[in-house]
Amino acid sequence: MVGAIRVLAHRFAYVGLVLTAGALMMLGKADAVLMERLRVQVNEAVAPILEILSQPIDAVARVAEQVQSWIALHDENERLYRDRERLLQWQTVARHLEAENATLRQLLKFVPEPDARFVTARVIADSGGAFAHSLLLSAGASSGVGKGQAVVTGEGLVGRIAGVGDGAARVLLITDLNSRIPVLVGSDRTRAILAGDNSNRPKLLYLKPDAVIAEGDQVVTSGHAGAFPPGLAIGSVASVSDGEIRVTPFVERSRLEYVRVVDYGLTGILKEPMRGGALSVSAAAAAEPKPKPKPPAADGAVKP
């Protein structure tokens, strides 16, 4: 008997809820203002209850988050401890090599290279043509920029200064047809010439017949001819096929915004002559042959 009454109560409760919901929907369509007021009152009555019920859940969530933070902190602490031990080992090795290097330099009477001077300039124009690969910079002779200076970024060599004005300078990129750079390739330090051909990947020329070059070999400046200092990063070998070796530069031309113009004090690039073909005063003085001194006379007087 009790079970039958309970079943009937459940059925009537379900039917009652459906009818109540339908009535509320109809009432909401009929009087939206009344339903909105009723909704606000229900929310105000239920909000404190929900807030009380949510506090234990929030506390558990905060505890779980704190535990995860402690675990992550412990793992990071272990990683930092291992990094510290490894860096201390490298510090000992570096100090030993530094002392050894200083001793060898002193024994060999090594003459260090002069400190390089540099200025940072913004790229204000890109030729972007098929017959010339050059950039225009916002710094010129008034800022200390001179012809032949190297232009670099954090990735590697961009090119060299080919023309200078008072407030602007033109950069000849390593991909330009007129660019020729002595380089070293790979761990074997194979000598070659990096030649631009107005494509995005310059090629290597004048390699030894028995040279072994593989894809991925690093290409750096060799320092020969005094145009660039040794060791400037240029790119990596991209392809070796049919006797042609192509190099992908580290510097992406399309992403250049600011570059560094570095003066290494090298004289491998000839300076431009003055207008009319005349040399500068210093160059003319250096080129003019000096008269030989006349031998003294027998009596000690100098011959006229």
JOZI-V641168 format. One record per backbone hydrogen bond with DSSP energy under -0.5 kcal/mol. NH is the residue of the N-H (numbers start at 0). CO is the residue of the C=O. If there is no record, write none. Layout:
nh->NH co->CO
nh->NH co->CO
This chain:
nh->4 co->0
nh->5 co->1
nh->6 co->2
nh->7 co->3
nh->8 co->4
nh->9 co->5
nh->10 co->6
nh->11 co->7
nh->12 co->8
nh->13 co->9
nh->14 co->10
nh->15 co->11
nh->16 co->12
nh->17 co->13
nh->18 co->14
nh->19 co->15
nh->20 co->16
nh->21 co->17
nh->22 co->18
nh->23 co->19
nh->24 co->20
nh->25 co->21
nh->26 co->22
nh->27 co->23
nh->28 co->24
nh->29 co->25
nh->30 co->26
nh->34 co->30
nh->35 co->31
nh->36 co->32
nh->37 co->33
nh->38 co->34
nh->39 co->35
nh->40 co->36
nh->41 co->37
nh->42 co->38
nh->43 co->39
nh->44 co->40
nh->45 co->41
nh->46 co->42
nh->47 co->43
nh->48 co->44
nh->49 co->45
nh->50 co->46
nh->51 co->47
nh->52 co->48
nh->53 co->49
nh->54 co->50
nh->55 co->51
nh->56 co->52
nh->57 co->53
nh->58 co->54
nh->59 co->55
nh->60 co->56
nh->61 co->57
nh->62 co->58
nh->63 co->59
nh->64 co->60
nh->65 co->61
nh->66 co->62
nh->67 co->63
nh->68 co->64
nh->69 co->65
nh->70 co->66
nh->71 co->67
nh->72 co->68
nh->73 co->69
nh->74 co->70
nh->75 co->71
nh->76 co->72
nh->77 co->73
nh->78 co->74
nh->79 co->75
nh->80 co->76
nh->81 co->77
nh->82 co->78
nh->83 co->79
nh->84 co->80
nh->85 co->81
nh->86 co->82
nh->87 co->83
nh->88 co->84
nh->89 co->85
nh->90 co->86
nh->91 co->87
nh->92 co->88
nh->93 co->89
nh->94 co->90
nh->95 co->91
nh->96 co->92
nh->97 co->93
nh->98 co->94
nh->99 co->95
nh->100 co->96
nh->101 co->97
nh->102 co->98
nh->103 co->99
nh->104 co->100
nh->105 co->101
nh->106 co->102
nh->107 co->103
nh->108 co->104
nh->109 co->104
nh->111 co->109
nh->116 co->262
nh->118 co->260
nh->120 co->258
nh->122 co->256
nh->123 co->121
nh->123 co->135
nh->124 co->135
nh->126 co->133
nh->128 co->131
nh->133 co->131
nh->134 co->170
nh->135 co->124
nh->136 co->168
nh->137 co->121
nh->140 co->164
nh->141 co->165
nh->142 co->139
nh->143 co->140
nh->144 co->139
nh->147 co->160
nh->148 co->145
nh->149 co->261
nh->150 co->158
nh->151 co->149
nh->151 co->259
nh->152 co->155
nh->156 co->232
nh->157 co->150
nh->158 co->150
nh->159 co->171
nh->160 co->148
nh->161 co->169
nh->162 co->169
nh->164 co->167
nh->168 co->136
nh->169 co->162
nh->170 co->134
nh->171 co->159
nh->172 co->132
nh->172 co->170
nh->173 co->157
nh->175 co->172
nh->178 co->175
nh->180 co->193
nh->182 co->191
nh->183 co->219
nh->184 co->189
nh->185 co->217
nh->188 co->185
nh->189 co->184
nh->191 co->182
nh->192 co->204
nh->193 co->180
nh->194 co->192
nh->194 co->202
nh->195 co->178
nh->197 co->174
nh->202 co->194
nh->203 co->244
nh->204 co->192
nh->210 co->207
nh->212 co->210
nh->215 co->236
nh->216 co->213
nh->218 co->234
nh->219 co->183
nh->220 co->231
nh->221 co->181
nh->222 co->181
nh->225 co->222
nh->226 co->223
nh->230 co->220
nh->231 co->228
nh->233 co->218
nh->234 co->218
nh->235 co->247
nh->236 co->216
nh->237 co->245
nh->238 co->245
nh->240 co->243
nh->243 co->240
nh->245 co->238
nh->245 co->243
nh->246 co->201
nh->247 co->235
nh->248 co->199
nh->248 co->246
nh->249 co->233
nh->250 co->233
nh->252 co->250
nh->254 co->251
nh->255 co->252
nh->258 co->120
nh->259 co->151
nh->260 co->118
nh->260 co->258
nh->261 co->149
nh->261 co->259
nh->262 co->116
nh->263 co->261
nh->267 co->225
nh->269 co->267
nh->273 co->277
nh->276 co->273
nh->277 co->274
nh->283 co->279
nh->284 co->280
nh->285 co->281
nh->286 co->282
nh->287 co->283
nh->296 co->300
nh->299 co->296
nh->302 co->294
